Amino acid sequence: MNRLSNHRRTLGPHLGHWSCVLALILWVSVWPLTSQESPASQDPQANDAVTASKGAAGAESDIRVRVDVVNVPVAALNSEGLPIYGLKQSDFEIYEDGKRQKITHFLRETDIPLRVGLLLDTSNSARRYLEFEKDAASEFAYMLLQKSRRHQIFLLTFDGTAEVVVDFSNDRDKLEEAIQELKAGGGKALFDSIYFACKEKMVRADNPNGTRRVLVIVSDGLDSQSERNLEEVISMARLAEVVIYAIGTTSYGFANPGNKILKRLAEETGGEVHFPLMKTLGADMRGYISHGVQFEGTSQNMAISKGQGLYSAARFMQMIDSIGSIRRELEEQYSLAYTPTNPELDGTYRNIQVKVRRKGVRLRFKKGYFAVSEDVRLAMANQDSLIENGEE
């Protein structure tokens, strides 16, 4: 079992002071190393990483370290959240920091391996929703792994601390058994747990160009005792190239400030949040509602009871719809790639915007990336405690 360790220092939302640390990391990892100011850069902190490579005769030549290609998975959806097929490269435009980029690679991908973290809230306040969380996690793992065993999922639970219950696996039975054994109790450190999942699991997962890194959080979005804050979590998720999806547990008729947190996490990373228990059931449910009667041993047939987290077969089907929507979005995406007009690996965060020329199409895509190599990305995550405050 892996436990979440406490970190008391700040990574900062934009890693503004990473240029010095980045230069030191590159100096240690590549020998010999020289640096020179990029004439095209207007950022005094953005330094080029230049390596000296010896030829066969012992001569040295400078090689500028550059971003070769940026991959941008894009989900194209209609008003009902269903994938749209048949789009062409000419339908898309892509921008980096406001400058249009030339799309060099384009295809529709349906079998990209996924590295998924399932984060389940097992705090004491989640006790009344725990059966719903178990069903949601079980159905998601089953749907995803049924489609492809190339995907891998790790299961992490959180209360006051985070615990990796099952490491990356494509064994459905192993995941199902672990999910059904979960029990609730303890505090709630949502932010620390997401930060831990990104830093300790996702940064070390396969290269994001070869796989996609996703967190699926089932929670009410509330946090009572994390040392990390929301901005730090978003920064680490971006560094780890993670897209966050969430399934909120707030019931219809109840206000919950945690909903805004889940929405922010999803929006800032290119994901989506669903609230299946918020949907109204209508007056005539044709036998789904059982007027407060709970049927023993059949969670899908439990009656809906306001504020108690019990749900009927109708609620179960709404949850299945949400999970199915997330799975389809992950597996039916367009892949766009470009070589950036600013090719330097300078450690800065680059904003990405994708536009589509067709009407009635909604897009979801990653919002940006840190211009670093994979080795440096890992080092930055490991060294975040060296930075007292990276926020400008």
Steps between C-alpha positions, in 0.01 A plus 500: 500500500628847411425785740474866427791692653455860611661774293514845660643706216341636188543407136297804387243522222741594221839376625631851440843451657579165342745637245792492749413152626442382142843623395662320794317175418605512137862584600513191721333268248681612183881561485645730394232771496503866397212747497426798284220754493234440239465814285135415427404482869361801683488314832817561706441170683476296182850367424593261224647167603799438277702178504845441361533174312841357411553367148714206396806724477440653840363831367211660686181643346204675664161330478199700612247298701158549341141390518465268200125450503200573723217247502151628580216249546168664412149378577237632255148473643148594402246672727416165662862420579535232232815476285491662157662301221618603157687819586804579288830669571377808316215533753744575784721791596751485784669785686788515748516811718271670247712418195355270238694177446522275197339161559752240382325179606129420516299183553203362689618266773290233666758280669754721677611330825367678809665528840213573736491581869169430673479725809221411743398710799490273805484776761244486777279754321490272194356210697144550374620508137748215522281241326446744214877559477568126494249443223639791298858378535409140422303589190769734370776240545286231340404714197853624439681168536233311309579714197879463518749332730758752383350739754621490860331633812623568851259537792567767762281579799522810715383619836759686707771329296521336160551127452571314178283193548578347158794610288477526119316189385271371226362222722127571532444241773782640712365853472141392564596306814696794637217745426237291675713472815525877549372658819453865594648689794743780582567855381505639148812616310385516137765744374790313659371177348474636146845657535639167620335306216646737238847525654559145617305300242428698183832679451664158514247337267574437133596789275185709434571490127454123508216488752244733654500575869158542665365539852137412572391639837183390677435749780295795620800726430537622858833516684556554870866433576732510197832685519497554123260751346299491179752702298784266594290199403423647159870578443605145585224353282624711209859397564394134498296549179189373680138555394253496790145370480270497801175339608340717766297343780277799578131407504218692335371785714823566690757777455864399523801735461711196409326486162687814390830341600433190292400719205819704530721191513334363187498825304864585572623159381269441203262255667135504605291457815169314527237521774270199443326535838404861421263401222129509575313172471155636418166427658434165335797265531297191408606287791853628551421689820412284797394770750793456736504121495848350464528160335758287674810417300401686183662843498368576150144464631545725801241773539596860454499683833594868502824568683564136591682394187269209426412461136266308276549312180438832323789662687719203416425541130579872518834411653561246221425770242761729657763227506420398145539862388846523658608168348382597151672835524828336599488235229361705209731796451685682227875530532656826383874570504715797413860618521482823702624826354671550837700177514715566809490270803507794738275366779218746433132409491345537153124556460318302230173585329327286238219634279268321260337654194180294510194619691348300783831338602635526854869427556693380802878493495798547727549867583878510473832339583834567666782528248730243660635157415363193676816468711471861612125460562575219744779699664274805537234292675762346730661835579186705567585527869806708406272784393362715780258682275501485122207737451576827330 
